[in-house]
Amino acid sequence: MDGGVVDMGAYEFVGSTPVHITGDFDDDCDVDGDGGDLDVFEACATGPGVAYNPAALPEPEPGCTLTPDDNGHVTADSDKDGDVDQIDFGVFQRCYSGENVPANRSCAN
């Protein structure tokens, strides 16, 4: 630079649309194991063909902390077929990044 003034405000990022990462149930940008996203997945698991129903889940409190969408699906139900099963766990495994390791945003594709 030649000693001039640079307007750093011209390069500020104004905003963005949050992007959900499949398997990142605690929204910390990683998909991790014990004490994190895996615990949430396990608490929400129903099994194949067993419709997701929070009242019927075996986990004690707090149990599944995910909120169903307007169609009754939770984010752990990655294939949106109404249950949280081995197929959904396979997607979780593909997206697993480890604690404090940023997850791949397109891991479910």
Backbone hydrogen bonds in HBPLUS format (Angstrom, degrees):
<---DONOR---> <-ACCEPTOR-->    atom                        ^
c    i                          cat <-CA-CA->   ^        H-A-AA   ^      H-
h    n   atom  resd res      DA  || num        DHA   H-A  angle D-A-AA Bond
n    s   type  num  typ     dist DA aas  dist angle  dist       angle   num
A0010-ALA N   A0007-ASP O   3.19 MM   3  5.86 159.6  2.23 114.7 120.0     1
A0011-TYR N   A0008-MET O   3.01 MM   3  5.63 163.7  2.04 118.1 123.4     2
A0012-GLU N   A0009-GLY O   3.38 MM   3  5.32 173.1  2.39 106.5 107.3     3
A0024-ASP N   A0021-ILE O   2.95 MM   3  5.47 164.6  1.98 138.9 141.7     4
A0027-ASP N   A0024-ASP O   3.45 MM   3  5.46 165.9  2.47 103.5 106.0     5
A0103-ALA N   A0029-CYS O   2.93 MM  74  6.13 159.9  1.97 151.3 152.9     6
A0097-SER N   A0031-VAL O   2.88 MM  66  5.22 160.9  1.92 137.3 143.8     7
A0098-GLY N   A0031-VAL O   2.99 MM  67  5.90 171.1  2.00 146.0 143.8     8
A0038-LEU N   A0032-ASP O   3.04 MM   6  6.35 139.9  2.21 144.0 155.9     9
A0036-GLY N   A0033-GLY O   2.82 MM   3  5.47 134.9  2.02 148.2 154.9    10
A0040-VAL N   A0036-GLY O   3.41 MM   4  6.81 153.2  2.49 145.6 152.9    11
A0041-PHE N   A0037-ASP O   2.94 MM   4  6.25 163.4  1.96 154.3 158.8    12
A0042-GLU N   A0038-LEU O   2.90 MM   4  6.14 170.4  1.91 157.0 158.8    13
A0043-ALA N   A0039-ASP O   3.03 MM   4  6.18 153.0  2.10 143.1 150.3    14
A0044-CYS N   A0040-VAL O   3.12 MM   4  6.34 133.1  2.35 143.9 155.9    15
A0044-CYS N   A0041-PHE O   3.02 MM   3  5.22 136.3  2.22 102.5 115.0    16
A0045-ALA N   A0041-PHE O   3.00 MM   4  6.11 120.0  2.37 146.8 163.3    17
A0045-ALA N   A0042-GLU O   3.37 MM   3  5.16 148.8  2.47  94.5 103.1    18
A0046-THR N   A0084-VAL O   2.85 MM  38  5.21 160.7  1.89 137.5 143.9    19
A0047-GLY N   A0084-VAL O   3.08 MM  37  5.97 172.8  2.09 134.9 137.2    20
A0050-VAL N   A0047-GLY O   3.31 MM   3  5.58 166.0  2.33 124.1 124.8    21
A0052-TYR N   A0082-GLY O   2.69 MM  30  5.87 152.2  1.77 174.6 168.8    22
A0056-ALA N   A0053-ASN O   2.89 MM   3  5.47 150.5  1.98 120.9 129.7    23
A0063-GLY N   A0060-PRO O   2.80 MM   3  5.42 111.9  2.27 145.3 138.6    24
A0069-ASP N   A0073-HIS O   2.78 MM   4  5.41 155.4  1.84 140.8 145.4    25
A0072-GLY N   A0069-ASP O   2.92 MM   3  5.20 165.8  1.94 116.8 120.5    26
A0077-ASP N   A0074-VAL O   2.95 MM   3  5.57 156.2  2.01 118.7 126.0    27
A0080-LYS N   A0077-ASP O   2.99 MM   3  5.25 159.9  2.03 113.4 119.5    28
A0088-ASP N   A0085-ASP O   3.03 MM   3  5.36 117.0  2.44 104.5 118.9    29
A0089-PHE N   A0085-ASP O   2.94 MM   4  6.31 148.1  2.04 145.8 156.2    30
A0090-GLY N   A0086-GLN O   2.87 MM   4  6.12 146.9  1.98 146.1 154.0    31
A0091-VAL N   A0087-ILE O   3.29 MM   4  6.68 148.6  2.40 142.0 149.0    32
A0092-PHE N   A0088-ASP O   2.98 MM   4  6.32 156.7  2.04 145.6 152.5    33
A0093-GLN N   A0089-PHE O   2.84 MM   4  6.15 155.4  1.90 151.6 157.6    34
A0094-ARG N   A0090-GLY O   3.11 MM   4  6.40 153.3  2.18 142.6 149.0    35
A0095-CYS N   A0091-VAL O   3.07 MM   4  6.33 143.0  2.22 146.2 156.4    36
A0095-CYS N   A0092-PHE O   3.10 MM   3  5.13 124.9  2.42  95.3 109.7    37
A0096-TYR N   A0092-PHE O   2.92 MM   4  6.05 119.6  2.30 142.9 159.2    38
A0096-TYR N   A0093-GLN O   3.26 MM   3  5.07 145.1  2.39  94.5 104.3    39
A0101-VAL N   A0098-GLY O   3.22 MM   3  5.47 156.3  2.28 131.0 126.4    40
A0107-CYS N   A0104-ASN O   3.17 MM   3  5.28 156.0  2.23 120.4 117.5    41
A0109-ASN N   A0106-SER O   3.18 MM   3  5.63 160.7  2.21 114.2 120.1    42
